[in-house]
Amino acid sequence: MTEPEEPEVIPLLVPREGVPPVTETAAGLAEVVARFAGGTGPVAVDAERASGYRYSQRAYLVQLRREGSGSALVDPIACPDLSLLGKVLQDAPWVLHAASQDIPCLAEVGMVAPEVFDTELAGRLAGFERVGLGAMVENVLGYRLEKGHSAADWSTRPLPRDWLVYAALDVEVLLELRDALEEELRSQGKLAWAYEEFEAVRLAPPAPPRTDPWRRTSGIHRLRTRSQLAGVRAMWEVRDAMARRRDTAPGRILPDAAIISAVAAAPATPADLLALPVFGGRSTRRHVDTWWGALQKAALLPDDQLPQPAPAGDGPPPPNRWAERDPEAARRLARARAAVAALAQAHTLPAENLIGPEAVRRLAWTPPSPISVDTVTACLTKWGARPWQVGLVAADLAAALPEPPAE
C-alpha cells in the first residue's frame, strides 16, 4: 500500500504585482488614500514594530491590501498622521493576524478599525494547533511564506528590499486566508463565537500602567531583603529613563541579569562591579558610574523608604500553593479545570479560548454563594467572559464547584 502524497506547498517568493514603493511623502500618501477609497471589500492590514530594539511599540511600517486597490507600504515615521487613510477604510472589516498586537500602534497613527477579523484567533477557534501566520497560510492555503524577518529592527532606514518583500507578502495572503477561515468556522458552527471574540479584541481598553514595574525584573525572586529590592528598583529606574530617552529597548542597555547580579553581589567598589561577568560589555563599562551611583543611592535609603515585599494581588494565589493553603479550593480547581478541558475537547478549541484560566481560578478560590448557573454566569460576565463562553461553560462549572458527597 503506497503512502498518500503530501500536498504540494507552493513557495511565495515575491508579491504577484511586485513590491510596491514605500510611501514616504504627503503626495504619495494622498495617492494611497484615493486608491484604497476606491477599493472594495475587506482590507488586509499589518504593522511592523521594532520590539527588542526600541523602547516604544510604535509602528515603523504599515502594510495594506484591498481588492481593486492593490497593496501599499506606508512609512508612518515619514507620514505620522494616517487618520485620513483610516477614515476611508471605515466601510469594511480589517483583516489582521494577532490583531491585539497591532491595534494599539495603528491607533497611535490615527487608524482605528471599524470591525476586525483576526486570522490568528480564528485559527485557534477552528482548532488549528499552529496559528502563526506562516503555519496558517501553509496549512490552509498551501503556500509557504518566508518568515525570517519577523524579529527584525524595523526602525532601520532605508528598509532592505528583502524585508519589503516579506512585508508585502504578509498582506498578500490575508484576504484569502480570511475567506477560508470564515468558511471553516461557519461549517463548525463557530462563526458567531469568533465575531464576539474579534469585537472583544477590537474594543479592549489599553492596559493600565503597571504598579511598580521594576518588580517584573527577571530573576528578582532570588533576592530576599528590602535593601536588595531597593537596589533593583534604583538600577531599573535609571535604566528605564536612559532607554526612554534614547528610544532603545531597556535590555539592550543593561540586561535584567546584570541588575540582579550586581545587587546580589553587593560590590564594594566600581571596580568590583566591573569585575562581574555580565558587566563586560563596552557600553556597560562606559556607564559604570551611573550603575554604581544607583546602587549607592539605594544603599543610603532609610528604612521607611525601602520597598516592601510584593503585595498580594486581589486575585487568588498561584495554584501550586493551593493544596497547602486551602485543600478544598485546590480540589475545586481540579474539578473545574477538568470540566473546562472536557468541554474544550468536545468543541475542538483550546481551553484558554473557551474560558480564561484566571476566571476559572477566581471561581475555584472564591466560589459564589449559593453556587448556581445564574451566580456563576454573573461572575464570569463580570470578569469579561463573552456570552458564547458563558453559555458553554456556566452549567458545567456550576456542577463542578460543589464538593461531591462522600461515598
N, C-alpha and C positions, 0 to 999 in steps of 0.2 A: 504494500500500500504506500503510495507516494504521499509525502507531506504536502499540504496546501502551500502554495507560494505566498510569500509575504507581499502585500500590496505595494506597488511601486511608489516611492516617495520622490516627489519632484523638487529639486532644489530651486529656491528662489534667489537668484543672484543679483538681479537689477530690477528696478521698477519697470513695469511694462511700457510706460510712457517716458522713461528716462528719469533722471534725478532732477527735480525742479530746483531752480535757483533759490538761494536763501534770500528772503525778503528782509531788507535792511533799511529801506527808505520810506518816507511818507507816501511817495508816489507808488512805490511797489505795494505798500500795504493797501492803498486805495484800490489798486487793481485786483488784489486778492479778495477784498471785501465785495467788490462788484461781481467777481466771478462766483463766489460762494453764495451770494444773494440770489444768483440766477440758477443755482443747482436745485436738485430735488431729493427728497427722502432723507434718511438718517445721515448724520455727519460723524465720521471717524475722527477721533481727537486723541492726541497723545502729547506728553510733555517730557522733556529730559531735564533732570536736575544734576547737581554735582555733589551728591551725598558722599561723604567721606573725604571731600576735598574742600568744600566751602562751609562756612558757619550757617548760612541761610539755606532754606529749602526752596529758593526761588527757581522758576523755570528759566532755562538757558536756551531752549529750543521748543517751539510748538509746531506740531505736525497735524495736518488736517487732510481729509479726503471726502469728496461727496460726488454722487452721481451727477454728471453734467458740469462739474467744476474741476475735476481732476484733483491733483494733490498740491499741497503747499507746505513749505517750510518757512516759518517766521521766526526771526531773531527778536525775542522780547527784551533784549538788552538795548538793541538799536531802536526798537519800536516798543517802548514800555507800556503804552496805552492801547490795548486791543479791545476796548469796550465796544467800538463800532462793529468790529468783526463778531464779537459775541452777540450784539444786538440783531444782526441779520440772520443769526443762526437760532433764533428763538422759536422757529416754526417747526422744529423737528427734534427727535431724540438724539442725544450724543452717545456714541458708542465708544467706551473706554475699556481698557483692561486694567483691573485693580484700580477702580475709579477713586477710592478713598485716598490713594497716594497722589493723584494728580489734581483733584478738585481744589484743594487749598491754593496751590501755586497758580492754577488757572484763574482763580478768583482774584489773586493779587494783581493780575494784569487786566482785569475787567471782563473776564469770560466766565459767565455763570450759566450752567446748563439748565434748560427748562425741564428736561427729562433725561434719564440716564438708562443705558443698557450696559451692564458690566459683564464682559465676557468671562472674566475670571470667576466671579461669583456665580454666573450662570453655569459654568463648568462644575463648580462644587455642588450646586443643587442638582445637576443632572447625574452626579455620581462618578465623574471622572477622577481618577486617582492623582493625575499630574495636571495641574492647572496653570502652569507657566505659559506664556504666550507661545513660545516655541513648541512646547509639547501639545498644546491645544490645536495649533494650526496643523501640526503633523498628524495627530490622531483623528481630527475631524475633517480636515480638508485635503490631507495627503501632500502638503507642501512642507519643505524644510527651510526654516529661517535660520540665518546666521545670527546668533545672539551674543557674539563676542564683545560687543561694546556697551552692554547694559550698565556696567560699572565704571564707565569712562568719565574723565573730567570734562563735562560738557561746557564748562566755562572757558575752555580753550578757544582761542580765536587766532587765525581762522580755523573753522572746523574741517578736519580732514575729509576728503571725498568719501572714503570707505565708511566713515561714521554717518555721512549724509545718506548714503545708500541704505545703511541699516535703519536709519530713522524713517526714511520714506517707505521702506518695506513694512515697517510696523503698522502703518495705517493702510497700506495697500490691501491687507487681508482682513481687516477688522469688520468691514461690512458683510463680506461673505461669511465670516465666522459667526457673526451675529445672526444672520438668517438661518444658518444650520442649527445653532444652539436654540433659537426660538422654536424651531420646529421640533427639536428633541424634547424640550421642556413641555411643549404642548402635548406631544404624544405620551409623556409620562404623567400628565395631569398636574404639572408643577408650575405652569407659566404664571398663574396668578400669584403663587408664592414668590416667584422671582421678582415680579414687579413691586411687590411690597418691600422686598429687600433692597431693590435698586433705589426706591424712593427714600428708604431709611438712610442709605448711604449718601444720597444727594442732600438730604436735609440735616445730616448730622452736624451739631454745633462744633466749633473749633474746640480742641482740647484745652481745658483751663490751665493756666500756668502751674507748674509743679511746686508744691511746698518743699523747701529745702532740696533743690535738685542735686546738690552735691552729694546727697546720701545715696545716689544711684551710681557713684563711682565703683567700677568693677573691682571686687576684692575687699570692699570696706568691711564685710562681715568678719574678716580676720582680725580687725582692730577692736580692742575691748574698752579702752579707757576714754573718758571725756576729753582728756588732753590730746589723745591721738585723733579723735573726731575733729577737734579744733584745727589740728594741722591739716587734715584733709580738706576741711572747709576753706581754710586760708589759701592753700595752693590751688584748689578748684576755682575759687573766685578770681584769683589773679589770672589763671589760665583762661577762664571764660571771658574776662574783659579783653585780654590780648587777642583771643580768637575772634570776638565780635568786632574789634577794631580793624583787624586785618581781613575779615571775612574768610577765615580759614577754619577748617574743622578742628575742634579742640584737640582731638587725638593726634593730629599731625604736629601740633606744637609741643605737647607733652603727653605721652600715653598714661592711661589710668594706672598701669603697672608701676610707672615711675613715681607717681604720687604715693601710692600705697607703700612702695619700697622705701621711699625717703622717710615717711612718717614712722614706719616700723623700725627702721634702723636708728632713728634718733641721732643723726650725725652731730658731732661736736663742733665742726668747723666746715666752711665751704669746701675745703679740700676733701674732707670725709664724704661730703655729699657727691662730689665729682667722682669719687672712687667707686661709687655704686655702679654696677654694670649697666643698668638702664639709663644712666646719665652720660653715656659715652658719645652721644651724637653732637655734631658741631654746633647746631642751633641750641641744643640744651646747655652745652657748656658756655655758650656766649651769654646766656641769661641766668647763669648760676646765682648771681647776686639777687636777682628777682625771686628765685625759688627759695634761696636761703633767707631772704628778708621775710617772706611769707611765713616760713617755719618759725622764725624768731618772734614775729608779731604774735603768732598763736601761742607760743610758749609763755609769753608775758601776760596773757589774759588772766584776770581774776576769776575766781571760781564761779561767781554768779554770771559770767559771760561765756562760760564753756557750754557747748551744746549738750543737751540731754540725749540719752539713748533714743532711738527712733520710737516715736509714739505709736501706740497701737492704732490701726485704722478702724474705720467704722464697720468694716465687714468682718467675716469670720476669719479665724487664724488659718495658717497653712494646714492643709488636710493631714500632713504627716504628724501633726500634734494632736489630732482629734482623739485618737484612741486613749491617750493619756489624760487629756483634759475633760473629755465628755464621751465616754464609750457609747452611750445611747445615740448621740449625734453622729458618731462615726458609722454606726450601723445604719442610721437613716440615710447617710450619704451613699453608702454602698448600695442600698436598695434603690435609691433614686437614680444613681448612675446606671445601674443595671437596666432600669426601666427605660431610660433615655437611649441606652445602647441598643436595646431590642427594637425600639421604635425607629431609630436611625437605620438599622439594618433592614427593617421591613420596608422603609421608604427609599433605600439606596441613596443616602446622603450622609455627610459627616455629622457626628453627634454635635459638634460645636456649632454647626449651622442650623441644626434642628432647634437647639436652645443654648443660650450662652452658659458656659460652665460656672461663671460667677453666680448666675441666678440659681442654679441647682445647689451650689454651696450655701447660699443665703437661706434657701428654703430648708435645707437639712439642718443648718446650725440653729436657726430660729424659726421653726415652722409656725404658721398662723394658728390661731385658736378661735374657733374649732377648725380642724383640718377638713376641708371640703373642696369640691371642684370650684365653687364660687370664690372661696378665700384664696386658693392657690392661683386662680385666674387673676384676682385683684393684685396679688403680689407680683406675678410675672408681668402684668401690664404696667405696674408702677415702675418696674425696673427696665422697661423699654422693650420687652418682647413684642413682636409683631402679632397681629391677630391670627395669622395662619399657624404660627408657632404655638400660641396658647391653645388654639383649637385642637392641635395634635397631641400636646403633652399634658395638659392640665389634669385630665381624668386619671392618667396613669401615675402621675406624680402624687396626686391626692391619695391614690390607693397604696403607693409605696411608702409614704412617710410614716404612717402609724406603726408602732411596734406590733408585729403579728402575735396572736395569742400563743402562749406556751402549749406545746403538745403534751 
